[in-house]
Amino acid sequence: MPDLVIMIVQAAVATVLFFVMMFGIGFILNMLLKTTWFPMILFAIVMIGLVIWSPWDEASKPTLDNIGTYTTIYYLPIIGAMIGAYVSGWAINALRKGGYKMF
C-alpha cells in the first residue's frame, strides 16, 4: 500500500511539473514568435513522434498497435503538459486582448 501512495504522489508531482514546464515554454515561444497556438501544435507533433517511435527496441517496427504498451500513469504527465501548452496560448491571447502589445 505505501508503494501505491508513493506512485500517486510521483504522478501528481510529475503532472504539475510538466504543466508548469509546458506553460513556461509555450509562453516564451508565444512571445518570441508572436503566435498564439504554435506551442500546442508543436506539442502534438512531438508527442505523436515520441508515442509512435520511442518505446520499442530497435529490432521491432513502430506501429500504432504498440501504443497499448503505455499505461495510465504515462498519460497523466502528457495530459498535464498538453493543458499547460493550451493555457499558455490562452494567457497570451488574453494579454493581447487586454491591450498588452509586447505579447
C-alpha positions as CSV (number, residue, x, y, z in Angstrom):
1,M,0.0,0.0,0.0
2,P,2.8,2.6,0.7
3,D,4.2,1.9,-2.8
4,L,0.8,2.9,-4.3
5,V,0.8,6.2,-2.3
6,I,4.3,7.0,-3.5
7,M,3.3,6.3,-7.1
8,I,0.3,8.6,-6.8
9,V,2.4,11.4,-5.3
10,Q,5.0,10.9,-8.0
11,A,2.4,11.1,-10.7
12,A,0.8,14.2,-9.2
13,V,4.2,15.9,-8.9
14,A,5.2,14.9,-12.5
15,T,1.9,16.2,-13.9
16,V,2.2,19.6,-12.2
17,L,5.9,19.8,-13.2
18,F,5.1,19.1,-16.9
19,F,2.2,21.6,-16.8
20,V,4.4,24.3,-15.5
21,M,7.2,23.4,-17.8
22,M,5.0,23.5,-20.9
23,F,3.3,26.7,-19.8
24,G,6.6,28.4,-19.5
25,I,8.0,27.1,-22.8
26,G,4.7,27.9,-24.5
27,F,4.6,31.4,-23.1
28,I,8.1,32.2,-24.2
29,L,7.5,30.8,-27.7
30,N,4.3,32.8,-28.0
31,M,6.1,36.0,-27.0
32,L,9.1,35.4,-29.3
33,L,7.2,34.1,-32.4
34,K,4.1,36.2,-32.0
35,T,1.8,33.2,-32.4
36,T,-0.9,32.0,-30.1
37,W,-1.4,28.3,-30.7
38,F,2.1,27.3,-32.1
39,P,3.2,25.5,-28.8
40,M,0.0,23.4,-28.8
41,I,0.6,22.3,-32.4
42,L,4.3,21.7,-31.8
43,F,3.5,19.7,-28.7
44,A,1.1,17.5,-30.7
45,I,3.7,16.9,-33.4
46,V,6.4,16.0,-30.9
47,M,4.1,13.7,-28.9
48,I,2.9,11.8,-32.0
49,G,6.6,11.2,-32.9
50,L,7.5,10.1,-29.4
51,V,4.5,7.9,-28.9
52,I,5.0,6.0,-32.2
53,W,8.7,5.5,-32.2
54,S,10.3,5.8,-28.7
55,P,9.0,2.9,-26.5
56,W,10.2,-0.1,-28.6
57,D,13.5,-1.7,-29.1
58,E,15.3,-1.2,-32.4
59,A,14.5,-4.6,-33.7
60,S,10.7,-4.1,-33.8
61,K,9.0,-1.9,-36.3
62,P,7.0,1.1,-34.9
63,T,3.2,0.7,-35.4
64,L,0.2,2.2,-33.9
65,D,-0.7,-1.2,-32.3
66,N,2.2,-0.7,-29.9
67,I,0.6,2.4,-28.2
68,G,-1.2,-0.1,-26.0
69,T,2.1,-0.6,-24.1
70,Y,1.5,2.7,-22.3
71,T,-0.4,2.6,-19.1
72,T,-2.5,5.4,-17.4
73,I,0.5,6.6,-15.4
74,Y,2.3,7.6,-18.6
75,Y,-0.7,9.6,-19.9
76,L,-1.1,11.8,-16.9
77,P,2.0,13.9,-17.3
78,I,1.4,14.1,-21.1
79,I,-2.2,15.4,-20.4
80,G,-0.8,17.9,-17.9
81,A,1.8,19.2,-20.4
82,M,-0.9,19.5,-23.1
83,I,-3.1,21.5,-20.7
84,G,-0.1,23.7,-19.9
85,A,0.5,24.4,-23.6
86,Y,-3.2,25.3,-24.0
87,V,-3.2,27.6,-21.0
88,S,-0.1,29.4,-22.3
89,G,-1.9,30.1,-25.6
90,W,-5.0,31.2,-23.7
91,A,-2.9,33.5,-21.4
92,I,-1.2,35.2,-24.3
93,N,-4.5,35.6,-26.1
94,A,-6.0,37.2,-23.0
95,L,-3.0,39.5,-22.6
96,R,-3.2,40.6,-26.2
97,K,-6.9,41.3,-25.9
98,G,-6.1,43.3,-22.8
99,G,-4.0,45.7,-24.8
100,Y,-0.5,44.5,-24.0
101,K,1.4,45.0,-27.2
102,M,4.6,43.2,-26.1
103,F,2.8,39.8,-26.1
